[in-house]
C-alpha cells in the first residue's frame, strides 16, 4: 500500500496534468488531518491530508490541531489535488485555499508532523524544522508530550490505555463482530460501550482498525 501510494504521489508531482483535482466547500472537520468536502456536484467526500499526520483527538494538542485546520478550511471553497485513496475509503490529497498549501501550513503552524512513511514533498521537512526551532504549536509542549501520531496509534492498538477525549465506540455485537462507530453515524447514539465485555473507546479509526474493529457495513 505504501509503495503504491508513493508511486502515485510521485507521478502527481512529476506530472501535474496527471493529477485529479476535486473542488468544493468544506462542511465538517473530523480532526487535524481529515475533513468532509461537499463537491460542486453535491456529493460528500472525506478528505485525508496527504503527507502529514496530525495529533489524534485524545493526545496532547489534538484539539488545537483540529481547530487550526478548521480556521484554515472550514466553510471555504477549496481545490484538492488527489494522490490516492486510503484503506478507510478516504480521498488522500493536498488541499489548497487560494494559493495556500493547507498541508504545508499545518506543518508551519506546528499543528501536524510530516508523515515519514508517506511523504513525497521533502521540502516539508524544512518547514517542520523551522516550526520546531520556533516552538510553534505542538513544539511548545514538553518533549514527553511530543508523541508522533503513528506511535500513539501503535500504543493504542497494542492494548494501551485509551486516554480521555477518545470518542469512537468499539462495540462487539451479538455475533461477536467488532464494529466501531464514529460520531455523526446514525448508529453512534444508540450504541453503548461495556468495557467488561471487551468493548472499548478509540481515538481514531486507524487505532480501531489496528485493534481488529471495522466500520459498519452499508
Wavefront OBJ file of the C-alpha trace (Angstrom):
o trace
v 0.000 0.000 0.000
v 2.767 2.440 0.925
v 4.679 1.641 -2.277
v 1.581 2.178 -4.420
v 0.806 5.466 -2.677
v 4.395 6.616 -3.150
v 4.359 5.756 -6.867
v 1.084 7.586 -7.437
v 2.219 10.631 -5.492
v 5.494 10.726 -7.430
v 3.574 10.683 -10.712
v 1.386 13.519 -9.476
v 4.371 15.666 -8.520
v 6.263 14.916 -11.716
v 3.235 15.429 -13.979
v 0.752 17.974 -12.612
v -1.553 17.256 -15.550
v -1.808 13.646 -14.344
v -3.378 14.668 -11.044
v -7.109 14.614 -10.480
v -8.451 17.741 -8.803
v -11.741 17.963 -6.941
v -13.362 21.194 -5.849
v -15.922 22.064 -3.237
v -16.760 23.543 0.149
v -15.528 22.176 3.473
v -18.564 21.335 5.617
v -17.112 19.331 8.537
v -13.803 18.843 10.347
v -13.100 15.415 11.859
v -9.641 16.114 13.280
v -6.401 17.836 12.350
v -5.927 15.947 9.088
v -9.406 14.874 7.952
v -12.422 16.846 6.761
v -15.573 16.439 4.678
v -15.876 18.202 1.337
v -19.193 18.978 -0.360
v -18.175 18.870 -4.005
v -19.507 21.109 -6.739
v -21.758 18.234 -7.885
v -23.180 17.970 -4.328
v -21.513 14.711 -3.273
v -19.741 14.422 0.086
v -16.118 13.241 0.087
v -13.940 12.575 3.128
v -10.514 14.096 2.576
v -7.331 12.944 4.350
v -4.497 15.477 4.136
v -1.584 13.905 2.272
v 1.980 13.596 3.586
v 1.260 14.956 7.076
v -0.100 13.421 10.285
v -1.899 15.454 12.945
v -2.195 14.623 16.657
v -5.128 12.350 17.468
v -8.112 13.799 19.327
v -7.108 12.209 22.627
v -3.434 13.132 22.613
v -1.784 16.424 23.541
v -2.520 19.171 21.011
v -5.160 17.075 19.254
v -7.987 19.553 19.822
v -5.760 22.505 18.950
v -4.760 20.815 15.699
v -8.409 20.291 14.766
v -9.133 23.955 15.494
v -6.156 25.013 13.376
v -7.438 23.049 10.381
v -10.927 24.441 10.937
v -9.627 28.006 10.864
v -7.850 27.320 7.586
v -10.546 25.500 5.621
v -13.974 25.310 7.274
v -16.607 26.937 5.079
v -14.006 27.647 2.393
v -14.110 26.769 -1.295
v -11.011 24.658 -1.882
v -9.222 22.632 -4.542
v -7.815 19.208 -3.641
v -5.061 17.633 -5.725
v -5.748 13.930 -5.300
v -2.920 11.455 -4.687
v -4.695 8.198 -3.787
v -7.447 6.577 -1.704
v -6.574 5.054 1.672
v -7.835 1.788 3.166
v -10.596 3.660 5.002
v -12.028 4.939 1.737
v -10.826 8.494 2.255
v -9.502 10.561 -0.627
v -5.886 11.466 0.153
v -4.699 14.737 -1.310
v -3.162 18.184 -0.967
v -5.845 20.875 -0.404
v -5.350 24.480 -1.483
v -7.248 27.589 -0.381
v -6.404 30.297 -2.882
v -2.639 29.985 -3.169
v -2.159 28.432 0.274
v -0.997 24.824 0.590
v -3.004 23.595 3.595
v -0.699 20.664 4.381
v 2.369 22.892 4.426
v 0.566 25.491 6.527
v -0.470 22.896 9.133
v 3.177 21.871 9.479
v 4.306 25.511 9.617
v 1.836 26.204 12.431
v 3.117 23.251 14.424
v -0.284 21.586 14.117
v 0.970 18.437 12.356
v 4.034 16.297 11.744
v 5.472 15.367 8.386
v 4.248 11.793 7.808
v 7.562 9.966 7.439
v 6.177 6.824 5.801
v 4.254 8.665 3.088
v 5.999 11.991 2.456
v 6.954 12.813 -1.134
v 7.494 16.570 -0.856
v 10.824 16.641 1.001
v 10.522 20.399 1.431
v 8.011 19.732 4.202
v 10.902 18.644 6.416
v 12.414 22.139 6.196
v 9.064 23.646 7.179
v 8.819 21.275 10.142
v 12.386 22.069 11.220
v 11.651 25.814 11.238
v 8.434 25.271 13.186
v 10.227 23.125 15.747
v 13.002 25.683 16.222
v 10.387 28.412 16.729
v 8.472 26.161 19.173
v 5.217 26.763 17.340
v 2.148 24.753 18.236
v 2.866 21.234 19.458
v 6.586 22.001 19.544
v 5.898 24.195 22.559
v 4.807 21.131 24.527
v 7.160 19.213 26.786
v 9.185 16.554 24.982
v 7.240 13.793 26.736
v 4.045 15.135 25.143
v 5.507 15.351 21.634
v 4.445 11.854 20.613
v 4.153 11.202 16.888
v 0.591 10.176 15.984
v 1.743 6.953 14.294
v 3.463 5.892 17.518
v 0.442 6.980 19.562
v -1.845 4.804 17.434
v 0.529 1.865 17.718
v 0.329 2.133 21.501
v -3.472 2.083 21.432
v -3.561 -0.824 19.034
v -1.388 -2.941 21.311
v -3.790 -2.564 24.202
v -2.556 0.652 25.787
v -4.830 2.724 27.988
v -7.228 4.861 25.982
v -6.958 8.488 27.140
v -9.874 10.788 27.863
v -11.439 12.526 24.880
v -11.472 9.463 22.580
v -14.984 9.328 21.127
v -15.015 6.379 18.718
v -17.059 3.477 20.131
v -15.612 -0.019 19.713
v -18.687 -2.247 20.017
v -18.938 -6.064 19.881
v -22.298 -7.222 18.513
v -24.272 -10.383 19.310
v -22.409 -12.286 16.569
v -19.047 -11.316 18.014
v -18.279 -8.842 15.227
v -16.096 -5.940 16.340
v -17.540 -2.747 14.858
v -16.528 0.835 15.539
v -18.909 3.789 15.419
v -17.769 7.346 14.703
v -19.606 10.477 15.915
v -22.047 11.516 13.209
v -23.009 7.974 12.204
v -26.679 7.051 12.729
v -25.546 4.064 14.794
v -23.391 6.157 17.117
v -26.043 7.445 19.533
v -27.789 4.130 20.311
v -24.501 2.241 20.747
v -23.429 1.625 24.337
v -19.951 0.503 25.390
v -19.494 -2.184 28.048
v -15.781 -2.495 28.772
v -16.373 -5.635 30.853
v -17.303 -7.397 27.580
v -14.142 -6.287 25.834
v -15.669 -3.232 24.211
v -13.587 -0.072 24.238
v -13.111 3.512 23.129
v -10.712 4.655 20.400
v -9.126 7.974 19.476
v -9.046 7.303 15.725
v -10.367 4.975 13.049
v -6.778 3.865 12.435
v -6.443 2.752 16.068
v -9.765 0.895 15.910
v -8.782 -0.920 12.708
v -5.358 -1.802 14.123
v -7.068 -3.397 17.129
v -9.342 -5.522 14.933
v -12.501 -3.427 14.665
v -14.179 -2.469 11.373
v -16.610 0.207 10.233
v -20.330 -0.653 9.926
v -21.391 -2.100 6.580
v -23.992 -0.451 4.420
l 1 2 3 4 5 6 7 8 9 10 11 12 13 14 15 16 17 18 19 20 21 22 23 24 25 26 27 28 29 30 31 32 33 34 35 36 37 38 39 40 41 42 43 44 45 46 47 48 49 50 51 52 53 54 55 56 57 58 59 60 61 62 63 64 65 66 67 68 69 70 71 72 73 74 75 76 77 78 79 80 81 82 83 84 85 86 87 88 89 90 91 92 93 94 95 96 97 98 99 100 101 102 103 104 105 106 107 108 109 110 111 112 113 114 115 116 117 118 119 120 121 122 123 124 125 126 127 128 129 130 131 132 133 134 135 136 137 138 139 140 141 142 143 144 145 146 147 148 149 150 151 152 153 154 155 156 157 158 159 160 161 162 163 164 165 166 167 168 169 170 171 172 173 174 175 176 177 178 179 180 181 182 183 184 185 186 187 188 189 190 191 192 193 194 195 196 197 198 199 200 201 202 203 204 205 206 207 208 209 210 211 212 213 214 215 216 217 218
